[in-house]
Amino acid sequence: MKKKNIIALTMTAIGIVLITTALVIVYTSYQRANAIDAAITDYFYNNRSDSLELIMYIITYLGEILTYIGVLLLLYYLWDKKKAYRAMSLLITSAVVNTSAKAIFNLERPPSYKHSNYVDELSSGLPSGHAQLSTTLWGMLGIFLKKFMIVFSILLPLLIGFSRIYLGVHWFTDVIMGYGIALIILALYIFLGEYIENFLNEKSTIIKILVAIAVSAIFAILVIFLLYNRVDNDIELISGALKLIVILVAISISYSVEGKLINFSNEIDKWWKYIVRILIGAVTFGIFYFGVSKLFDLAIDAVAWVGIELTLDLIRYAMLGPAFILLAPWIMMKLKV
């Protein structure tokens, strides 16, 4: 058996054990705050220090998906666009899976009075998105870089998961289930990723675009079905999930045509070009994420339609794909950096 398949099977087994453990602990108790979860949460709630709480907040912020997308965009510009795109696609897929899982279980977080003053979370708790996404991202980079990243791919998700427990916004079982789901997603990538990529590489650009649209449509239908009128804050959660799906399809379509339109190269021959690429990426992100948002806010205030905010948000997120994958690299190539 190939080494990668042994690794994937091991990750699957660990993932199943973690998910099963979390579900057994949760569903064998008469209340959500079971003895194990309650004891761990109460311990950190009663022993928090101001300095460590701030450190944990900084660490937990590293688990935000937009932070990760920013990191992956830099890797796209500076390192390897193909691997960065794969990691980006799997990360967003994992985020959609997490949102759907939260809706399926619909279990509350620890009581709000136990939350740190630094964070304010309203969505369902099980599984932890921060634990799942950090494991997905750093696990992917561990797969790509192997020995160089192995310590970070284990240590960072553990720290981020711990920060969620320490800050009182997740139970212990939320975190270990997030780890478990991420490990299974990574194992599926190891098993199937190469076959899917080879299949798509043989197809035309139109087929690749249609596949991206079809997969995203399936995700959107599942999310709406799972969330609508089934959980608290369902509209907010649906909106957040749809934004991620729109980013996924926009990035996938842009990446499908990038080779013919831009053919962006990761080769950099001078150190200062790294800095220029970072600046171009940062300015593009600022304009299309924050600048367009401010512009759309004016339209939201001017139009008295209940769906205008979500519609404009989806348009803004759809613009991010071409902006990041086509426009910014085109500028870099034109400037010969």
C-alpha positions in Angstrom: 0.0 0.0 0.0 1.3 3.5 -0.9 2.5 5.6 2.0 0.0 8.4 1.2 -2.9 5.9 1.5 -1.6 4.7 4.8 -1.5 8.3 6.0 -5.0 8.9 4.7 -6.4 5.8 6.4 -4.7 6.8 9.7 -6.2 10.3 9.4 -9.6 8.8 8.6 -9.4 6.5 11.6 -8.4 9.3 14.0 -11.1 11.5 12.5 -13.8 8.9 13.1 -12.6 8.4 16.7 -12.7 12.1 17.5 -16.1 12.6 15.9 -17.5 9.5 17.7 -16.0 10.6 21.0 -17.6 14.0 20.7 -21.0 12.6 19.8 -21.0 10.0 22.6 -20.0 12.6 25.2 -22.7 15.0 23.9 -25.6 12.6 23.3 -25.2 10.5 26.4 -25.9 13.5 28.6 -29.3 14.9 29.5 -28.1 18.4 28.8 -25.6 20.1 26.5 -23.3 21.1 29.3 -22.2 17.5 30.1 -19.8 16.8 32.9 -16.7 16.7 30.8 -17.5 19.9 28.7 -18.7 21.8 31.8 -15.7 20.9 33.9 -13.2 22.0 31.2 -15.1 25.2 30.4 -15.6 26.1 34.1 -11.9 25.6 34.9 -10.7 28.1 32.2 -13.6 30.5 33.0 -12.5 30.6 36.6 -8.8 30.8 35.9 -8.5 33.3 33.1 -5.8 36.0 33.2 -6.0 39.3 31.2 -2.6 38.8 29.5 -3.3 35.2 28.4 -6.8 36.1 27.3 -5.4 38.7 24.9 -2.9 36.2 23.6 -5.6 33.6 23.1 -7.7 36.2 21.2 -4.8 36.9 18.9 -4.3 33.2 18.3 -8.1 32.6 17.7 -8.1 35.4 15.2 -5.7 33.4 13.1 -8.5 30.9 12.6 -10.8 33.4 10.8 -11.4 32.2 7.2 -10.7 35.7 5.7 -7.3 35.7 7.4 -6.7 32.3 5.7 -7.8 33.5 2.3 -5.4 36.4 2.6 -2.6 34.1 3.5 -3.4 31.8 0.6 -3.5 34.7 -1.8 0.0 35.7 -0.8 1.1 32.0 -1.3 -0.6 32.2 -4.7 1.4 35.3 -5.7 4.7 34.4 -4.0 5.0 30.6 -3.9 2.9 28.1 -6.0 -0.4 29.2 -7.6 -1.6 25.7 -8.3 -1.1 24.4 -4.7 -2.5 27.7 -3.3 -5.6 27.3 -5.4 -6.1 23.7 -4.2 -5.7 24.7 -0.6 -8.1 27.7 -1.1 -10.8 25.4 -2.7 -10.5 22.8 0.0 -10.6 25.5 2.8 -13.8 27.0 1.5 -15.4 23.6 1.0 -14.5 22.8 4.6 -16.1 26.0 5.7 -19.3 25.2 3.9 -19.3 21.7 5.4 -18.8 23.2 8.8 -21.7 25.6 8.4 -23.9 22.7 7.3 -22.8 20.5 10.2 -23.6 23.3 12.7 -27.1 23.4 11.2 -27.6 19.6 11.4 -26.6 19.4 15.1 -27.9 22.9 16.1 -26.3 22.7 19.5 -25.6 25.8 21.5 -22.2 27.1 22.7 -21.3 27.7 26.3 -23.4 30.3 28.0 -22.7 33.9 26.8 -21.6 35.1 30.3 -18.6 32.6 30.0 -17.5 34.1 26.7 -14.4 36.3 26.7 -15.1 40.1 26.3 -12.9 39.9 23.2 -15.3 37.6 21.2 -19.0 37.5 20.4 -20.3 34.4 18.8 -23.9 33.7 17.9 -23.9 30.6 15.6 -24.3 27.0 16.7 -21.4 25.5 18.4 -20.8 21.9 17.2 -18.4 21.5 15.4 -15.9 24.3 15.9 -15.2 26.2 12.7 -11.9 27.6 13.9 -10.6 24.1 14.8 -11.9 22.6 11.6 -10.6 25.3 9.2 -7.2 25.6 10.8 -6.7 21.9 10.6 -7.8 21.9 7.0 -5.5 24.7 5.9 -2.4 23.8 7.8 -3.0 20.2 7.1 -3.0 21.0 3.4 0.2 22.9 3.7 1.7 20.0 5.6 0.7 17.7 2.8 2.4 20.0 0.3 5.6 20.9 2.2 5.8 17.7 4.3 8.7 17.8 6.9 9.0 21.6 6.7 5.4 22.2 7.8 4.6 19.1 9.9 5.2 20.9 13.2 3.1 23.9 12.2 0.3 21.8 10.8 -0.1 20.1 14.1 0.8 22.9 16.6 -1.2 25.7 15.1 -4.6 23.9 15.0 -4.1 22.7 18.5 -3.4 26.2 19.7 -6.3 27.7 17.8 -8.6 25.0 19.2 -7.4 25.5 22.7 -8.0 29.3 22.3 -11.7 28.7 21.5 -12.1 26.7 24.7 -10.0 29.1 26.8 -12.1 32.1 25.6 -15.3 30.2 26.5 -16.9 30.2 23.0 -16.7 26.5 22.4 -17.0 23.3 24.4 -14.2 20.7 24.3 -16.4 18.4 22.2 -17.0 21.2 19.6 -13.3 21.4 19.1 -12.4 17.7 18.8 -15.3 17.2 16.4 -13.9 20.1 14.3 -10.6 18.3 14.2 -12.2 15.0 13.3 -14.2 16.4 10.3 -11.1 18.2 9.0 -9.0 15.1 9.2 -11.5 13.2 7.1 -11.7 16.0 4.6 -7.9 16.0 4.3 -7.9 12.2 3.9 -10.5 12.4 1.1 -8.3 14.9 -0.6 -5.3 12.6 -0.4 -7.4 9.7 -1.7 -9.3 11.5 -4.5 -7.5 14.9 -5.1 -5.1 13.5 -7.7 -7.8 11.7 -9.6 -10.1 14.7 -9.7 -7.3 17.0 -10.9 -6.3 14.6 -13.6 -9.9 14.3 -14.7 -10.4 18.1 -14.9 -7.0 18.6 -16.6 -8.2 16.6 -19.6 -11.4 18.7 -19.9 -11.9 22.0 -21.8 -12.2 25.3 -20.0 -16.0 25.3 -20.5 -16.3 22.0 -18.8 -14.2 23.1 -15.9 -16.4 26.2 -15.5 -19.6 24.1 -15.7 -18.2 21.7 -13.1 -17.4 24.7 -10.8 -20.9 26.1 -11.2 -22.6 22.7 -10.7 -20.6 21.9 -7.5 -21.3 25.4 -6.1 -25.0 25.1 -6.9 -25.2 21.8 -5.1 -23.5 23.4 -2.1 -25.9 26.3 -2.1 -29.0 24.1 -2.3 -27.8 21.9 0.6 -27.0 24.9 2.7 -30.4 26.6 2.1 -32.2 23.3 2.8 -30.2 22.6 6.0 -30.4 26.1 7.4 -33.7 27.8 6.4 -36.1 27.8 9.3 -34.1 25.1 11.1 -31.7 27.1 13.3 -31.5 30.5 15.0 -30.1 33.3 12.9 -30.7 31.1 9.8 -30.7 34.0 7.4 -27.4 35.3 8.7 -25.9 31.8 8.4 -27.3 31.2 4.9 -25.8 34.6 3.9 -22.4 33.7 5.3 -22.4 30.3 3.6 -23.6 31.7 0.3 -20.8 34.3 0.3 -18.2 31.5 0.7 -19.8 29.5 -2.1 -19.8 32.5 -4.4 -16.1 33.0 -3.6 -15.4 29.4 -4.4 -17.2 29.5 -7.8 -15.6 32.9 -8.7 -12.1 31.7 -7.8 -12.6 28.4 -9.6 -13.9 30.1 -12.8 -11.1 32.7 -12.7 -8.5 30.0 -12.2 -9.9 28.0 -15.1 -9.3 30.8 -17.6 -6.2 32.3 -15.9 -3.8 30.1 -17.9 -5.1 31.4 -21.2 -5.6 35.0 -20.2 -2.7 35.7 -17.9 -0.5 32.7 -17.5 0.8 34.1 -14.2 4.3 32.9 -13.2 5.5 32.4 -9.6 9.1 32.9 -10.6 10.7 35.9 -8.9 14.3 36.8 -9.5 14.8 39.8 -7.1 13.9 40.2 -3.5 12.1 43.5 -3.8 9.6 42.0 -6.2 8.2 40.0 -3.3 7.4 43.2 -1.6 5.8 44.7 -4.7 3.6 41.7 -5.2 2.5 41.8 -1.6 1.6 45.5 -1.9 -0.4 44.9 -5.1 -2.2 42.0 -3.5 -3.0 44.1 -0.4 -4.2 47.1 -2.4 -6.4 44.8 -4.5 -7.9 43.2 -1.4 -8.5 46.6 0.2 -10.2 48.0 -2.9 -12.4 45.0 -3.7 -13.2 43.9 -0.2 -13.4 47.1 1.9 -13.7 49.8 -0.8 -16.5 48.2 -2.7 -18.2 47.4 0.6 -18.3 51.1 1.5 -19.6 51.9 -2.0 -22.4 49.3 -1.7 -23.3 50.6 1.7 -24.4 53.8 0.0 -26.7 51.8 -2.3 -28.1 49.8 0.6 -29.1 53.1 2.4 -30.6 54.5 -0.8 -32.7 51.4 -1.8 -35.6 50.3 0.4 -35.5 46.6 -0.5 -35.0 43.9 2.1 -32.8 41.8 -0.2 -30.5 44.5 -1.4 -27.8 43.9 1.3 -27.4 40.2 0.6 -27.6 40.8 -3.2 -24.8 43.4 -3.2 -22.7 41.3 -0.8 -22.9 38.3 -3.2 -21.9 40.6 -6.1 -19.0 41.9 -4.0 -17.8 38.4 -3.2 -18.2 37.3 -6.8 -15.9 40.2 -7.8 -13.1 38.9 -5.5 -12.3 35.9 -7.7 -11.5 37.8 -10.9 -9.8 40.6 -8.8 -7.5 38.2 -7.0 -6.8 35.6 -9.6 -6.9 37.7 -12.8 -6.5 41.4 -12.1 -3.8 41.4 -9.5 -1.6 38.9 -11.4 -2.2 40.8 -14.6 -0.8 43.9 -13.0 2.2 42.0 -11.7 2.9 40.6 -15.1 2.6 44.0 -16.8 4.9 45.5 -14.2 7.3 42.6 -14.7 7.4 41.8 -11.0 
